[in-house]
């Protein structure tokens, strides 16, 4: 688990090149590089911009570490829901 | 990154034995097993109970997945701060 949490942090730091925030370009690169297997439409920069706007709680046009953690939480919920649904389907089928 | 997010989810699911929430005993086991290298006082059940109370937003005596994600965010912030401070110290020293 420690490794997983450190991965979340180091990925943000390397994507933001050590700055406090991700600008649009680095946010798009991060999403396309890291989440193309978990999210749809990562090849659409329009969709990524919409996602960024949805995360941008303080409307500064950037993604802070807190806003990034909100995205991680959202993705974790999606994974959790899919695991819960698949185990539900398995028990229905048995 | 996908692996890191899946680790966060599967650790919760295995610790809660597939239930929606962690009870006190399973929360304590999770903290002691997963975070002893990142947190102090994980050998103190009193401290873990205090942490659980701090996370328990709906006061139901359990830790939901959302409340668990809050803990993950807190730990990620601690790791991020320690990395930022250490790189700051390195640049001060040079």
N, CA and C atoms of all chains as a GROMACS GRO file, in nm:
protein
  564
    1UNK      N    1   0.082  -0.122   0.000
    1UNK     CA    2   0.000   0.000   0.000
    1UNK      C    3   0.086   0.128   0.000
    2UNK      N    4   0.196   0.119   0.081
    2UNK     CA    5   0.285   0.238   0.083
    2UNK      C    6   0.333   0.270  -0.056
    3UNK      N    7   0.370   0.164  -0.128
    3UNK     CA    8   0.418   0.184  -0.265
    3UNK      C    9   0.313   0.248  -0.353
    4UNK      N   10   0.188   0.205  -0.335
    4UNK     CA   11   0.077   0.258  -0.416
    4UNK      C   12   0.060   0.408  -0.389
    5UNK      N   13   0.064   0.446  -0.263
    5UNK     CA   14   0.046   0.588  -0.228
    5UNK      C   15   0.165   0.670  -0.279
    6UNK      N   16   0.285   0.614  -0.266
    6UNK     CA   17   0.403   0.687  -0.317
    6UNK      C   18   0.396   0.701  -0.469
    7UNK      N   19   0.341   0.600  -0.536
    7UNK     CA   20   0.326   0.609  -0.682
    7UNK      C   21   0.233   0.725  -0.718
    8UNK      N   22   0.122   0.738  -0.643
    8UNK     CA   23   0.029   0.849  -0.670
    8UNK      C   24   0.102   0.983  -0.660
    9UNK      N   25   0.187   0.995  -0.556
    9UNK     CA   26   0.255   1.123  -0.531
    9UNK      C   27   0.364   1.148  -0.636
   10UNK      N   28   0.450   1.047  -0.659
   10UNK     CA   29   0.562   1.070  -0.752
   10UNK      C   30   0.512   1.094  -0.895
   11UNK      N   31   0.399   1.032  -0.929
   11UNK     CA   32   0.344   1.054  -1.063
   11UNK      C   33   0.301   1.200  -1.079
   12UNK      N   34   0.240   1.256  -0.973
   12UNK     CA   35   0.200   1.398  -0.979
   12UNK      C   36   0.324   1.486  -0.988
   13UNK      N   37   0.423   1.458  -0.903
   13UNK     CA   38   0.543   1.543  -0.898
   13UNK      C   39   0.617   1.540  -1.031
   14UNK      N   40   0.629   1.420  -1.090
   14UNK     CA   41   0.702   1.414  -1.218
   14UNK      C   42   0.620   1.478  -1.331
   15UNK      N   43   0.487   1.462  -1.326
   15UNK     CA   44   0.403   1.523  -1.431
   15UNK      C   45   0.401   1.674  -1.420
   16UNK      N   46   0.407   1.725  -1.298
   16UNK     CA   47   0.404   1.871  -1.279
   16UNK      C   48   0.544   1.929  -1.279
   17UNK      N   49   0.641   1.841  -1.305
   17UNK     CA   50   0.783   1.882  -1.305
   17UNK      C   51   0.817   1.961  -1.178
   18UNK      N   52   0.767   1.908  -1.065
   18UNK     CA   53   0.802   1.964  -0.935
   18UNK      C   54   0.723   2.088  -0.896
   19UNK      N   55   0.635   2.135  -0.989
   19UNK     CA   56   0.555   2.254  -0.951
   19UNK      C   57   0.436   2.209  -0.865
   20UNK      N   58   0.362   2.307  -0.808
   20UNK     CA   59   0.250   2.273  -0.721
   20UNK      C   60   0.127   2.229  -0.800
   21UNK      N   61   0.123   2.272  -0.927
   21UNK     CA   62   0.003   2.244  -1.008
   21UNK      C   63   0.037   2.184  -1.143
   22UNK      N   64  -0.062   2.116  -1.201
   22UNK     CA   65  -0.049   2.067  -1.338
   22UNK      C   66  -0.116   2.170  -1.429
   23UNK      N   67  -0.043   2.213  -1.534
   23UNK     CA   68  -0.111   2.299  -1.631
   23UNK      C   69  -0.188   2.208  -1.729
   24UNK      N   70  -0.263   2.267  -1.820
   24UNK     CA   71  -0.350   2.186  -1.908
   24UNK      C   72  -0.272   2.082  -1.985
   25UNK      N   73  -0.156   2.125  -2.036
   25UNK     CA   74  -0.077   2.033  -2.119
   25UNK      C   75  -0.028   1.912  -2.038
   26UNK      N   76   0.025   1.942  -1.917
   26UNK     CA   77   0.079   1.829  -1.838
   26UNK      C   78  -0.035   1.743  -1.783
   27UNK      N   79  -0.151   1.803  -1.759
   27UNK     CA   80  -0.266   1.723  -1.712
   27UNK      C   81  -0.311   1.628  -1.824
   28UNK      N   82  -0.316   1.681  -1.946
   28UNK     CA   83  -0.358   1.596  -2.060
   28UNK      C   84  -0.260   1.481  -2.079
   29UNK      N   85  -0.130   1.511  -2.070
   29UNK     CA   86  -0.027   1.407  -2.086
   29UNK      C   87  -0.042   1.300  -1.979
   30UNK      N   88  -0.065   1.345  -1.853
   30UNK     CA   89  -0.079   1.250  -1.742
   30UNK      C   90  -0.200   1.158  -1.766
   31UNK      N   91  -0.312   1.216  -1.804
   31UNK     CA   92  -0.435   1.136  -1.824
   31UNK      C   93  -0.413   1.034  -1.936
   32UNK      N   94  -0.355   1.081  -2.047
   32UNK     CA   95  -0.337   0.992  -2.162
   32UNK      C   96  -0.236   0.882  -2.131
   33UNK      N   97  -0.133   0.917  -2.054
   33UNK     CA   98  -0.027   0.820  -2.026
   33UNK      C   99  -0.071   0.720  -1.917
   34UNK      N  100  -0.138   0.771  -1.815
   34UNK     CA  101  -0.164   0.688  -1.695
   34UNK      C  102  -0.303   0.622  -1.695
   35UNK      N  103  -0.402   0.685  -1.756
   35UNK     CA  104  -0.540   0.638  -1.735
   35UNK      C  105  -0.610   0.589  -1.862
   36UNK      N  106  -0.534   0.571  -1.971
   36UNK     CA  107  -0.601   0.530  -2.096
   36UNK      C  108  -0.665   0.392  -2.082
   37UNK      N  109  -0.617   0.314  -1.985
   37UNK     CA  110  -0.675   0.181  -1.967
   37UNK      C  111  -0.794   0.181  -1.873
   38UNK      N  112  -0.816   0.296  -1.806
   38UNK     CA  113  -0.924   0.300  -1.706
   38UNK      C  114  -1.037   0.393  -1.748
   39UNK      N  115  -1.007   0.482  -1.840
   39UNK     CA  116  -1.105   0.583  -1.878
   39UNK      C  117  -1.132   0.575  -2.027
   40UNK      N  118  -1.252   0.617  -2.064
   40UNK     CA  119  -1.282   0.628  -2.208
   40UNK      C  120  -1.243   0.768  -2.255
   41UNK      N  121  -1.232   0.783  -2.387
   41UNK     CA  122  -1.213   0.916  -2.450
   41UNK      C  123  -1.085   0.986  -2.410
   42UNK      N  124  -0.983   0.914  -2.365
   42UNK     CA  125  -0.860   0.985  -2.328
   42UNK      C  126  -0.787   1.035  -2.453
   43UNK      N  127  -0.833   0.993  -2.573
   43UNK     CA  128  -0.770   1.046  -2.694
   43UNK      C  129  -0.840   1.176  -2.736
   44UNK      N  130  -0.944   1.216  -2.662
   44UNK     CA  131  -1.015   1.340  -2.698
   44UNK      C  132  -0.972   1.453  -2.605
   45UNK      N  133  -0.897   1.549  -2.660
   45UNK     CA  134  -0.849   1.658  -2.573
   45UNK      C  135  -0.968   1.742  -2.525
   46UNK      N  136  -1.077   1.741  -2.602
   46UNK     CA  137  -1.197   1.814  -2.557
   46UNK      C  138  -1.251   1.752  -2.428
   47UNK      N  139  -1.259   1.618  -2.427
   47UNK     CA  140  -1.312   1.547  -2.309
   47UNK      C  141  -1.219   1.570  -2.188
   48UNK      N  142  -1.088   1.571  -2.215
   48UNK     CA  143  -0.993   1.589  -2.104
   48UNK      C  144  -1.006   1.730  -2.049
   49UNK      N  145  -1.027   1.826  -2.136
   49UNK     CA  146  -1.046   1.967  -2.090
   49UNK      C  147  -1.173   1.975  -2.005
   50UNK      N  148  -1.279   1.904  -2.047
   50UNK     CA  149  -1.404   1.906  -1.968
   50UNK      C  150  -1.379   1.844  -1.830
   51UNK      N  151  -1.300   1.734  -1.828
   51UNK     CA  152  -1.270   1.668  -1.701
   51UNK      C  153  -1.191   1.765  -1.612
   52UNK      N  154  -1.094   1.832  -1.673
   52UNK     CA  155  -1.011   1.926  -1.597
   52UNK      C  156  -1.099   2.037  -1.538
   53UNK      N  157  -1.191   2.086  -1.617
   53UNK     CA  158  -1.279   2.194  -1.568
   53UNK      C  159  -1.363   2.142  -1.451
   54UNK      N  160  -1.402   2.016  -1.459
   54UNK     CA  161  -1.482   1.958  -1.351
   54UNK      C  162  -1.403   1.943  -1.222
   55UNK      N  163  -1.272   1.926  -1.235
   55UNK     CA  164  -1.186   1.907  -1.118
   55UNK      C  165  -1.142   2.041  -1.058
   56UNK      N  166  -1.142   2.145  -1.143
   56UNK     CA  167  -1.079   2.272  -1.108
   56UNK      C  168  -1.164   2.353  -1.009
   57UNK      N  169  -1.161   2.308  -0.883
   57UNK     CA  170  -1.252   2.365  -0.780
   57UNK      C  171  -1.230   2.516  -0.765
   58UNK      N  172  -1.104   2.563  -0.777
   58UNK     CA  173  -1.080   2.707  -0.754
   58UNK      C  174  -1.070   2.785  -0.886
   59UNK      N  175  -1.103   2.716  -0.995
   59UNK     CA  176  -1.108   2.783  -1.127
   59UNK      C  177  -0.982   2.863  -1.162
   60UNK      N  178  -0.867   2.805  -1.133
   60UNK     CA  179  -0.743   2.878  -1.169
   60UNK      C  180  -0.685   2.822  -1.300
   61UNK      N  181  -0.758   2.732  -1.365
   61UNK     CA  182  -0.712   2.680  -1.494
   61UNK      C  183  -0.605   2.575  -1.480
   62UNK      N  184  -0.573   2.537  -1.354
   62UNK     CA  185  -0.471   2.434  -1.331
   62UNK      C  186  -0.530   2.324  -1.243
   63UNK      N  187  -0.454   2.215  -1.226
   63UNK     CA  188  -0.499   2.106  -1.138
   63UNK      C  189  -0.402   2.095  -1.021
   64UNK      N  190  -0.449   2.126  -0.903
   64UNK     CA  191  -0.364   2.118  -0.783
   64UNK      C  192  -0.357   1.973  -0.736
   65UNK      N  193  -0.270   1.950  -0.638
   65UNK     CA  194  -0.257   1.813  -0.585
   65UNK      C  195  -0.389   1.767  -0.525
   66UNK      N  196  -0.461   1.857  -0.457
   66UNK     CA  197  -0.591   1.820  -0.396
   66UNK      C  198  -0.692   1.782  -0.504
   67UNK      N  199  -0.693   1.862  -0.612
   67UNK     CA  200  -0.788   1.835  -0.722
   67UNK      C  201  -0.751   1.704  -0.791
   68UNK      N  202  -0.623   1.676  -0.801
   68UNK     CA  203  -0.572   1.549  -0.857
   68UNK      C  204  -0.620   1.433  -0.768
   69UNK      N  205  -0.613   1.448  -0.635
   69UNK     CA  206  -0.658   1.342  -0.543
   69UNK      C  207  -0.808   1.316  -0.558
   70UNK      N  208  -0.882   1.422  -0.594
   70UNK     CA  209  -1.025   1.403  -0.620
   70UNK      C  210  -1.044   1.309  -0.739
   71UNK      N  211  -0.961   1.328  -0.842
   71UNK     CA  212  -0.968   1.238  -0.960
   71UNK      C  213  -0.932   1.095  -0.920
   72UNK      N  214  -0.830   1.080  -0.837
   72UNK     CA  215  -0.790   0.947  -0.791
   72UNK      C  216  -0.907   0.881  -0.714
   73UNK      N  217  -0.972   0.960  -0.630
   73UNK     CA  218  -1.087   0.908  -0.554
   73UNK      C  219  -1.199   0.863  -0.647
   74UNK      N  220  -1.223   0.943  -0.749
   74UNK     CA  221  -1.327   0.910  -0.848
   74UNK      C  222  -1.292   0.778  -0.917
   75UNK      N  223  -1.167   0.764  -0.960
   75UNK     CA  224  -1.124   0.641  -1.029
   75UNK      C  225  -1.131   0.521  -0.936
   76UNK      N  226  -1.092   0.542  -0.810
   76UNK     CA  227  -1.097   0.432  -0.712
   76UNK      C  228  -1.243   0.387  -0.693
   77UNK      N  229  -1.334   0.482  -0.692
   77UNK     CA  230  -1.477   0.446  -0.681
   77UNK      C  231  -1.522   0.366  -0.802
   78UNK      N  232  -1.477   0.405  -0.920
   78UNK     CA  233  -1.515   0.332  -1.042
   78UNK      C  234  -1.464   0.188  -1.034
   79UNK      N  235  -1.339   0.173  -0.990
   79UNK     CA  236  -1.281   0.038  -0.980
   79UNK      C  237  -1.357  -0.042  -0.875
   80UNK      N  238  -1.387   0.023  -0.762
   80UNK     CA  239  -1.457  -0.046  -0.654
   80UNK      C  240  -1.596  -0.090  -0.700
   81UNK      N  241  -1.667  -0.002  -0.770
   81UNK     CA  242  -1.801  -0.036  -0.820
   81UNK      C  243  -1.793  -0.152  -0.918
   82UNK      N  244  -1.694  -0.151  -1.004
   82UNK     CA  245  -1.687  -0.258  -1.106
   82UNK      C  246  -1.655  -0.391  -1.039
   83UNK      N  247  -1.574  -0.386  -0.932
   83UNK     CA  248  -1.541  -0.512  -0.860
   83UNK      C  249  -1.664  -0.561  -0.785
   84UNK      N  250  -1.739  -0.468  -0.724
   84UNK     CA  251  -1.858  -0.507  -0.649
   84UNK      C  252  -1.961  -0.567  -0.744
   85UNK      N  253  -1.978  -0.504  -0.862
   85UNK     CA  254  -2.077  -0.553  -0.960
   85UNK      C  255  -2.038  -0.690  -1.012
   86UNK      N  256  -1.906  -0.710  -1.037
   86UNK     CA  257  -1.867  -0.839  -1.096
   86UNK      C  258  -1.881  -0.950  -0.992
   87UNK      N  259  -1.854  -0.920  -0.865
   87UNK     CA  260  -1.871  -1.028  -0.766
   87UNK      C  261  -2.020  -1.053  -0.743
   88UNK      N  262  -2.102  -0.949  -0.758
   88UNK     CA  263  -2.249  -0.965  -0.746
   88UNK      C  264  -2.299  -1.056  -0.860
   89UNK      N  265  -2.251  -1.029  -0.982
   89UNK     CA  266  -2.293  -1.106  -1.100
   89UNK      C  267  -2.251  -1.252  -1.082
   90UNK      N  268  -2.132  -1.272  -1.027
   90UNK     CA  269  -2.081  -1.409  -1.007
   90UNK      C  270  -2.170  -1.484  -0.909
   91UNK      N  271  -2.211  -1.416  -0.802
   91UNK     CA  272  -2.293  -1.488  -0.702
   91UNK      C  273  -2.435  -1.508  -0.755
   92UNK      N  274  -2.484  -1.418  -0.844
   92UNK     CA  275  -2.616  -1.437  -0.906
   92UNK      C  276  -2.614  -1.561  -0.994
   93UNK      N  277  -2.500  -1.577  -1.064
   93UNK     CA  278  -2.490  -1.685  -1.163
   93UNK      C  279  -2.474  -1.820  -1.096
   94UNK      N  280  -2.424  -1.820  -0.973
   94UNK     CA  281  -2.396  -1.952  -0.911
   94UNK      C  282  -2.524  -2.013  -0.856
   95UNK      N  283   0.024   0.350  -1.255
   95UNK     CA  284  -0.080   0.418  -1.178
   95UNK      C  285  -0.208   0.334  -1.162
   96UNK      N  286  -0.244   0.267  -1.271
   96UNK     CA  287  -0.365   0.182  -1.262
   96UNK      C  288  -0.347   0.080  -1.151
   97UNK      N  289  -0.227   0.022  -1.148
   97UNK     CA  290  -0.198  -0.078  -1.045
   97UNK      C  291  -0.209  -0.019  -0.906
   98UNK      N  292  -0.160   0.104  -0.890
   98UNK     CA  293  -0.164   0.170  -0.758
   98UNK      C  294  -0.310   0.191  -0.715
   99UNK      N  295  -0.394   0.238  -0.804
   99UNK     CA  296  -0.535   0.262  -0.771
   99UNK      C  297  -0.605   0.129  -0.741
  100UNK      N  298  -0.575   0.027  -0.820
  100UNK     CA  299  -0.637  -0.105  -0.795
  100UNK      C  300  -0.592  -0.160  -0.660
  101UNK      N  301  -0.465  -0.133  -0.623
  101UNK     CA  302  -0.416  -0.178  -0.491
  101UNK      C  303  -0.496  -0.113  -0.379
  102UNK      N  304  -0.523   0.019  -0.393
  102UNK     CA  305  -0.602   0.089  -0.291
  102UNK      C  306  -0.738   0.019  -0.275
  103UNK      N  307  -0.798  -0.017  -0.387
  103UNK     CA  308  -0.934  -0.074  -0.383
  103UNK      C  309  -0.931  -0.217  -0.329
  104UNK      N  310  -0.842  -0.300  -0.382
  104UNK     CA  311  -0.841  -0.441  -0.340
  104UNK      C  312  -0.802  -0.454  -0.192
  105UNK      N  313  -0.717  -0.362  -0.144
  105UNK     CA  314  -0.679  -0.367  -0.001
  105UNK      C  315  -0.802  -0.340   0.085
  106UNK      N  316  -0.884  -0.243   0.043
  106UNK     CA  317  -1.006  -0.214   0.121
  106UNK      C  318  -1.100  -0.334   0.116
  107UNK      N  319  -1.121  -0.389  -0.005
  107UNK     CA  320  -1.216  -0.501  -0.021
  107UNK      C  321  -1.172  -0.621   0.061
  108UNK      N  322  -1.039  -0.652   0.058
  108UNK     CA  323  -0.994  -0.770   0.135
  108UNK      C  324  -1.001  -0.742   0.285
  109UNK      N  325  -0.970  -0.618   0.326
  109UNK     CA  326  -0.975  -0.587   0.470
  109UNK      C  327  -1.119  -0.586   0.522
  110UNK      N  328  -1.210  -0.545   0.439
  110UNK     CA  329  -1.352  -0.539   0.483
  110UNK      C  330  -1.424  -0.670   0.451
  111UNK      N  331  -1.346  -0.765   0.399
  111UNK     CA  332  -1.400  -0.896   0.362
  111UNK      C  333  -1.526  -0.880   0.274
  112UNK      N  334  -1.516  -0.786   0.180
  112UNK     CA  335  -1.621  -0.768   0.079
  112UNK      C  336  -1.739  -0.684   0.127
  113UNK      N  337  -1.736  -0.646   0.258
  113UNK     CA  338  -1.848  -0.561   0.306
  113UNK      C  339  -1.825  -0.416   0.262
  114UNK      N  340  -1.928  -0.330   0.281
  114UNK     CA  341  -1.914  -0.191   0.238
  114UNK      C  342  -1.829  -0.108   0.334
  115UNK      N  343  -1.818  -0.156   0.459
  115UNK     CA  344  -1.747  -0.077   0.560
  115UNK      C  345  -1.644  -0.162   0.636
  116UNK      N  346  -1.549  -0.091   0.694
  116UNK     CA  347  -1.453  -0.156   0.784
  116UNK      C  348  -1.503  -0.136   0.927
  117UNK      N  349  -1.512  -0.247   1.005
  117UNK     CA  350  -1.543  -0.226   1.146
  117UNK      C  351  -1.413  -0.191   1.219
  118UNK      N  352  -1.423  -0.164   1.348
  118UNK     CA  353  -1.304  -0.115   1.421
  118UNK      C  354  -1.190  -0.215   1.413
  119UNK      N  355  -1.224  -0.344   1.430
  119UNK     CA  356  -1.118  -0.445   1.434
  119UNK      C  357  -1.046  -0.453   1.297
  120UNK      N  358  -1.124  -0.454   1.189
  120UNK     CA  359  -1.059  -0.467   1.057
  120UNK      C  360  -0.987  -0.338   1.019
  121UNK      N  361  -1.037  -0.221   1.068
  121UNK     CA  362  -0.966  -0.095   1.041
  121UNK      C  363  -0.830  -0.097   1.113
  122UNK      N  364  -0.831  -0.141   1.238
  122UNK     CA  365  -0.705  -0.148   1.315
  122UNK      C  366  -0.606  -0.241   1.246
  123UNK      N  367  -0.653  -0.357   1.202
  123UNK     CA  368  -0.564  -0.453   1.135
  123UNK      C  369  -0.506  -0.391   1.008
  124UNK      N  370  -0.591  -0.321   0.931
  124UNK     CA  371  -0.546  -0.259   0.804
  124UNK      C  372  -0.437  -0.156   0.832
  125UNK      N  373  -0.462  -0.069   0.932
  125UNK     CA  374  -0.365   0.037   0.963
  125UNK      C  375  -0.231  -0.024   1.008
  126UNK      N  376  -0.238  -0.124   1.096
  126UNK     CA  377  -0.115  -0.184   1.150
  126UNK      C  378  -0.039  -0.259   1.041
  127UNK      N  379  -0.114  -0.324   0.952
  127UNK     CA  380  -0.048  -0.405   0.849
  127UNK      C  381   0.005  -0.318   0.734
  128UNK      N  382  -0.071  -0.215   0.695
  128UNK     CA  383  -0.039  -0.141   0.572
  128UNK      C  384   0.039  -0.011   0.598
  129UNK      N  385   0.019   0.053   0.714
  129UNK     CA  386   0.072   0.189   0.729
  129UNK      C  387   0.174   0.205   0.842
  130UNK      N  388   0.221   0.092   0.897
  130UNK     CA  389   0.315   0.103   1.010
  130UNK      C  390   0.444   0.173   0.967
  131UNK      N  391   0.473   0.170   0.838
  131UNK     CA  392   0.596   0.237   0.791
  131UNK      C  393   0.574   0.383   0.757
  132UNK      N  394   0.449   0.426   0.756
  132UNK     CA  395   0.419   0.564   0.717
  132UNK      C  396   0.363   0.646   0.832
  133UNK      N  397   0.315   0.580   0.933
  133UNK     CA  398   0.250   0.649   1.044
  133UNK      C  399   0.318   0.614   1.176
  134UNK      N  400   0.310   0.707   1.269
  134UNK     CA  401   0.359   0.675   1.404
  134UNK      C  402   0.244   0.614   1.485
  135UNK      N  403   0.278   0.553   1.596
  135UNK     CA  404   0.178   0.506   1.694
  135UNK      C  405   0.083   0.401   1.640
  136UNK      N  406   0.119   0.328   1.535
  136UNK     CA  407   0.023   0.228   1.485
  136UNK      C  408   0.015   0.109   1.581
  137UNK      N  409   0.106   0.106   1.682
  137UNK     CA  410   0.095  -0.003   1.781
  137UNK      C  411   0.001   0.037   1.895
  138UNK      N  412  -0.049   0.162   1.890
  138UNK     CA  413  -0.140   0.209   1.995
  138UNK      C  414  -0.285   0.202   1.946
  139UNK      N  415  -0.362   0.106   2.003
  139UNK     CA  416  -0.502   0.094   1.956
  139UNK      C  417  -0.581   0.219   1.992
  140UNK      N  418  -0.538   0.288   2.100
  140UNK     CA  419  -0.606   0.414   2.138
  140UNK      C  420  -0.591   0.517   2.026
  141UNK      N  421  -0.467   0.529   1.973
  141UNK     CA  422  -0.442   0.627   1.868
  141UNK      C  423  -0.521   0.589   1.741
  142UNK      N  424  -0.528   0.460   1.711
  142UNK     CA  425  -0.600   0.416   1.591
  142UNK      C  426  -0.749   0.446   1.607
  143UNK      N  427  -0.799   0.425   1.728
  143UNK     CA  428  -0.942   0.456   1.753
  143UNK      C  429  -0.968   0.606   1.734
  144UNK      N  430  -0.873   0.689   1.778
  144UNK     CA  431  -0.888   0.835   1.761
  144UNK      C  432  -0.889   0.870   1.613
  145UNK      N  433  -0.799   0.804   1.537
  145UNK     CA  434  -0.792   0.829   1.392
  145UNK      C  435  -0.924   0.788   1.326
  146UNK      N  436  -0.974   0.672   1.369
  146UNK     CA  437  -1.101   0.624   1.311
  146UNK      C  438  -1.213   0.723   1.340
  147UNK      N  439  -1.216   0.774   1.462
  147UNK     CA  440  -1.322   0.871   1.498
  147UNK      C  441  -1.309   0.996   1.410
  148UNK      N  442  -1.184   1.035   1.383
  148UNK     CA  443  -1.163   1.154   1.300
  148UNK      C  444  -1.209   1.132   1.156
  149UNK      N  445  -1.204   1.009   1.109
  149UNK     CA  446  -1.244   0.978   0.971
  149UNK      C  447  -1.394   0.955   0.959
  150UNK      N  448  -1.457   0.917   1.073
  150UNK     CA  449  -1.596   0.869   1.071
  150UNK      C  450  -1.696   0.983   1.053
  151UNK      N  451  -1.704   1.035   0.930
  151UNK     CA  452  -1.783   1.156   0.901
  151UNK      C  453  -1.930   1.136   0.939
  152UNK      N  454  -1.984   1.017   0.921
  152UNK     CA  455  -2.127   0.998   0.951
  152UNK      C  456  -2.150   0.931   1.086
  153UNK      N  457  -2.040   0.921   1.164
  153UNK     CA  458  -2.052   0.869   1.302
  153UNK      C  459  -2.127   0.737   1.314
  154UNK      N  460  -2.099   0.646   1.224
  154UNK     CA  461  -2.168   0.516   1.236
  154UNK      C  462  -2.075   0.410   1.299
  155UNK      N  463  -1.958   0.455   1.346
  155UNK     CA  464  -1.867   0.362   1.413
  155UNK      C  465  -1.790   0.273   1.318
  156UNK      N  466  -1.808   0.299   1.185
  156UNK     CA  467  -1.734   0.219   1.087
  156UNK      C  468  -1.661   0.312   0.991
  157UNK      N  469  -1.577   0.254   0.906
  157UNK     CA  470  -1.506   0.334   0.806
  157UNK      C  471  -1.555   0.293   0.668
  158UNK      N  472  -1.621   0.383   0.599
  158UNK     CA  473  -1.670   0.355   0.463
  158UNK      C  474  -1.557   0.371   0.364
  159UNK      N  475  -1.583   0.333   0.240
  159UNK     CA  476  -1.480   0.347   0.136
  159UNK      C  477  -1.443   0.494   0.118
  160UNK      N  478  -1.544   0.582   0.124
  160UNK     CA  479  -1.516   0.727   0.109
  160UNK      C  480  -1.426   0.778   0.222
  161UNK      N  481  -1.459   0.732   0.345
  161UNK     CA  482  -1.379   0.776   0.462
  161UNK      C  483  -1.238   0.720   0.452
  162UNK      N  484  -1.226   0.599   0.401
  162UNK     CA  485  -1.094   0.536   0.376
  162UNK      C  486  -1.015   0.619   0.275
  163UNK      N  487  -1.082   0.666   0.167
  163UNK     CA  488  -1.014   0.748   0.065
  163UNK      C  489  -0.965   0.879   0.126
  164UNK      N  490  -1.038   0.930   0.226
  164UNK     CA  491  -0.992   1.051   0.295
  164UNK      C  492  -0.858   1.025   0.362
  165UNK      N  493  -0.846   0.907   0.424
  165UNK     CA  494  -0.719   0.869   0.489
  165UNK      C  495  -0.608   0.859   0.385
  166UNK      N  496  -0.639   0.799   0.271
  166UNK     CA  497  -0.540   0.786   0.163
  166UNK      C  498  -0.495   0.925   0.117
  167UNK      N  499  -0.590   1.017   0.104
  167UNK     CA  500  -0.555   1.154   0.064
  167UNK      C  501  -0.466   1.220   0.166
  168UNK      N  502  -0.497   1.198   0.293
  168UNK     CA  503  -0.416   1.255   0.402
  168UNK      C  504  -0.273   1.201   0.393
  169UNK      N  505  -0.260   1.069   0.375
  169UNK     CA  506  -0.127   1.007   0.368
  169UNK      C  507  -0.051   1.056   0.244
  170UNK      N  508  -0.123   1.070   0.133
  170UNK     CA  509  -0.059   1.119   0.009
  170UNK      C  510  -0.007   1.260   0.030
  171UNK      N  511  -0.083   1.342   0.103
  171UNK     CA  512  -0.036   1.478   0.134
  171UNK      C  513   0.090   1.475   0.221
  172UNK      N  514   0.093   1.383   0.318
  172UNK     CA  515   0.212   1.373   0.405
  172UNK      C  516   0.334   1.334   0.320
  173UNK      N  517   0.315   1.238   0.230
  173UNK     CA  518   0.427   1.194   0.145
  173UNK      C  519   0.470   1.309   0.054
  174UNK      N  520   0.373   1.379  -0.002
  174UNK     CA  521   0.402   1.491  -0.092
  174UNK      C  522   0.479   1.600  -0.018
  175UNK      N  523   0.432   1.633   0.102
  175UNK     CA  524   0.500   1.737   0.181
  175UNK      C  525   0.643   1.695   0.212
  176UNK      N  526   0.662   1.569   0.248
  176UNK     CA  527   0.797   1.526   0.286
  176UNK      C  528   0.890   1.528   0.164
  177UNK      N  529   0.834   1.497   0.047
  177UNK     CA  530   0.917   1.501  -0.076
  177UNK      C  531   0.949   1.646  -0.111
  178UNK      N  532   0.850   1.735  -0.096
  178UNK     CA  533   0.874   1.876  -0.128
  178UNK      C  534   0.978   1.934  -0.033
  179UNK      N  535   0.966   1.902   0.097
  179UNK     CA  536   1.061   1.955   0.196
  179UNK      C  537   1.202   1.902   0.168
  180UNK      N  538   1.212   1.773   0.133
  180UNK     CA  539   1.347   1.718   0.114
  180UNK      C  540   1.410   1.777  -0.012
  181UNK      N  541   1.332   1.804  -0.114
  181UNK     CA  542   1.394   1.863  -0.235
  181UNK      C  543   1.427   2.009  -0.208
  182UNK      N  544   1.348   2.074  -0.123
  182UNK     CA  545   1.377   2.214  -0.083
  182UNK      C  546   1.510   2.217  -0.007
  183UNK      N  547   1.525   2.124   0.088
  183UNK     CA  548   1.646   2.119   0.171
  183UNK      C  549   1.768   2.093   0.082
  184UNK      N  550   1.750   2.008  -0.016
  184UNK     CA  551   1.862   1.975  -0.106
  184UNK      C  552   1.904   2.099  -0.185
  185UNK      N  553   1.807   2.176  -0.231
  185UNK     CA  554   1.845   2.294  -0.311
  185UNK      C  555   1.902   2.404  -0.221
  186UNK      N  556   1.857   2.409  -0.094
  186UNK     CA  557   1.916   2.507   0.001
  186UNK      C  558   2.063   2.473   0.025
  187UNK      N  559   2.090   2.342   0.035
  187UNK     CA  560   2.226   2.297   0.070
  187UNK      C  561   2.323   2.315  -0.047
  188UNK      N  562   2.269   2.320  -0.167
  188UNK     CA  563   2.363   2.326  -0.283
  188UNK      C  564   2.412   2.467  -0.307
   0.00000   0.00000   0.00000
